[in-house]
């Protein structure tokens, strides 16, 4: 191959790489549709088995694809998913509004909360501070504790975190 042929091959290779990067970048910038039909499919990134989740401030964040976990169970046609149902807590994701619900089910609510929050961060594969950007409600069902039910406690380490009844240790707040 002559010098001109080698040069043309290099230029073509660079153009193809640039096109590929531009295409992926464009796909990642596309807005998430507001309708529920096909929303999960639109949230699934074609890169690295991640999901693109809308944050509480209408931005987006990549998290691990929890739909692929062995513990995950799709619970309805909206593709809502119970990510994990443990003895002391349950974590559910609602696809339509990109929100998470954490239900504390154990007798020791503080220990259940700590465990559920730790598992949520690990499952999502994001920093604890980034979970504060998500829409997460954390509560206690009436059958577990009538006194503690009916309140959204949020994540304990976030600015909007609320202490559980009889909780005496201070919460560590992450600046937002």
C-alpha positions as CSV (number, residue, x, y, z in Angstrom):
1,X,0.0,0.0,0.0
2,X,1.4,3.4,-1.0
3,X,1.8,6.4,1.3
4,X,-1.5,8.0,0.0
5,X,-3.5,4.8,0.7
6,X,-2.2,4.6,4.3
7,X,-3.1,8.3,4.8
8,X,-6.6,7.7,3.5
9,X,-7.0,4.6,5.7
10,X,-6.0,6.7,8.8
11,X,-8.4,9.5,7.9
12,X,-11.3,7.0,7.4
13,X,-10.5,5.3,10.7
14,X,-10.6,8.6,12.5
15,X,-13.8,9.6,10.9
16,X,-15.5,6.4,11.8
17,X,-14.3,6.7,15.5
18,X,-15.6,10.3,15.6
19,X,-18.9,9.2,14.2
20,X,-19.2,6.4,16.7
21,X,-18.5,8.7,19.6
22,X,-20.9,11.4,18.3
23,X,-23.6,8.8,17.9
24,X,-23.3,7.4,21.4
25,X,-23.1,10.9,22.9
26,X,-26.2,11.9,21.0
27,X,-28.1,8.8,22.3
28,X,-27.1,9.6,25.9
29,X,-28.4,13.2,25.6
30,X,-31.9,12.1,24.4
31,X,-34.6,13.0,26.9
32,X,-36.5,10.2,28.7
33,X,-40.1,10.2,27.4
34,X,-42.8,11.1,29.9
35,X,-45.2,8.4,28.8
36,X,-45.0,5.1,30.6
37,X,-45.2,3.0,27.4
38,X,-41.7,1.7,26.7
39,X,-40.1,3.8,29.4
40,X,-37.9,1.1,30.8
41,X,-36.6,0.3,27.3
42,X,-35.7,4.0,26.9
43,X,-34.0,4.0,30.3
44,X,-31.7,1.1,29.5
45,X,-28.4,2.4,28.3
46,X,-26.7,0.6,25.5
47,X,-23.4,1.2,27.4
48,X,-22.2,-0.9,30.3
49,X,-25.5,-2.5,31.5
50,X,-26.6,0.8,33.2
51,X,-30.0,2.5,33.6
52,X,-30.5,6.2,33.1
53,X,-32.7,7.4,36.0
54,X,-34.3,10.8,36.3
55,X,-33.3,12.6,39.5
56,X,-35.6,14.7,41.7
57,X,-34.3,17.9,40.0
58,X,-35.1,16.5,36.5
59,X,-31.6,15.6,35.5
60,X,-30.3,12.1,34.8
61,X,-27.9,9.7,36.5
62,X,-26.6,6.4,35.5
63,X,-27.1,3.5,38.0
64,X,-26.5,-0.2,37.8
65,X,-29.2,-2.2,35.9
66,X,-31.1,-3.6,38.9
67,X,-33.6,-5.3,36.5
68,X,-30.9,-7.9,35.9
69,X,-30.5,-8.8,39.6
70,X,-31.6,-12.3,40.5
71,X,-33.7,-10.8,43.4
72,X,-35.6,-8.4,41.0
73,X,-39.2,-9.1,40.2
74,X,-41.2,-7.0,37.8
75,X,-44.5,-6.4,39.5
76,X,-46.8,-4.9,36.8
77,X,-47.2,-3.9,33.2
78,X,-45.6,-0.5,33.9
79,X,-42.3,-2.4,34.5
80,X,-42.2,-1.4,38.2
81,X,-39.8,-3.7,40.0
82,X,-39.3,-5.0,43.5
83,X,-35.5,-4.9,43.5
84,X,-35.1,-6.8,46.7
85,X,-37.4,-8.2,49.4
86,X,-35.3,-8.9,52.4
87,X,-36.5,-9.9,55.9
88,X,-36.0,-6.4,57.3
89,X,-36.8,-4.2,54.3
90,X,-38.1,-4.0,50.7
91,X,-36.9,-1.8,47.9
92,X,-39.2,-1.1,44.9
93,X,-38.6,1.1,41.9
94,X,-41.5,2.8,40.1
95,X,-40.6,3.3,36.4
96,X,-43.2,5.8,35.5
97,X,-41.8,8.5,37.8
98,X,-38.3,7.0,38.5
99,X,-38.9,6.8,42.2
100,X,-37.8,4.4,44.8
101,X,-39.8,3.2,47.8
102,X,-38.0,1.6,50.8
103,X,-40.3,-0.1,53.4
104,X,-38.7,-1.0,56.7
105,X,-40.1,-4.3,57.9
106,X,-37.8,-5.3,60.8
107,X,-38.5,-4.9,64.5
108,X,-35.3,-2.8,64.9
109,X,-36.2,0.1,62.6
110,X,-32.8,1.8,62.9
111,X,-30.9,-1.3,62.0
112,X,-33.4,-2.1,59.1
113,X,-32.9,1.5,57.8
114,X,-29.1,1.3,57.9
115,X,-29.1,-2.1,56.2
116,X,-31.6,-0.9,53.5
117,X,-29.7,2.3,52.8
118,X,-26.4,0.5,52.5
119,X,-27.9,-2.1,50.1
120,X,-29.6,0.6,48.0
121,X,-26.3,2.4,47.5
122,X,-24.5,-0.9,46.7
123,X,-27.2,-2.0,44.2
124,X,-27.3,1.3,42.4
125,X,-23.5,1.5,42.2
126,X,-23.4,5.2,42.9
127,X,-22.0,7.3,45.7
128,X,-24.2,7.9,48.8
129,X,-24.4,11.6,48.0
130,X,-25.8,10.8,44.6
131,X,-28.7,8.8,46.1
132,X,-29.8,12.1,47.7
133,X,-30.5,13.3,44.2
134,X,-33.0,10.5,43.6
135,X,-36.7,10.5,44.5
136,X,-36.7,8.0,47.5
137,X,-39.4,7.6,50.0
138,X,-38.6,5.5,53.1
139,X,-41.3,4.5,55.4
140,X,-42.7,2.0,57.9
141,X,-45.9,0.1,57.3
142,X,-48.6,0.3,59.9
143,X,-48.4,-3.5,60.6
144,X,-44.8,-3.1,61.5
145,X,-45.2,-0.1,63.8
146,X,-48.4,2.0,64.1
147,X,-46.5,4.8,65.9
148,X,-43.8,5.0,63.2
149,X,-46.1,4.6,60.1
150,X,-47.4,7.4,57.9
151,X,-44.1,9.4,57.7
152,X,-41.7,9.7,54.8
153,X,-38.3,9.4,56.7
154,X,-36.3,9.8,53.5
155,X,-32.6,8.6,53.5
156,X,-31.0,9.3,56.9
157,X,-27.8,10.8,55.5
158,X,-29.6,13.2,53.1
159,X,-30.5,16.8,54.1
160,X,-34.2,15.9,54.1
161,X,-33.7,12.8,56.3
162,X,-36.0,12.4,59.3
163,X,-35.0,10.5,62.4
164,X,-37.0,7.5,63.3
165,X,-39.0,7.5,66.6
166,X,-36.7,6.8,69.6
167,X,-33.6,7.4,67.5
168,X,-31.0,9.1,69.6
169,X,-27.8,9.0,67.5
170,X,-27.2,12.0,65.3
171,X,-27.6,11.7,61.6
172,X,-24.6,12.4,59.3
173,X,-25.8,14.8,56.7
174,X,-24.2,14.9,53.3
175,X,-24.0,18.5,51.8
176,X,-26.2,18.9,48.7
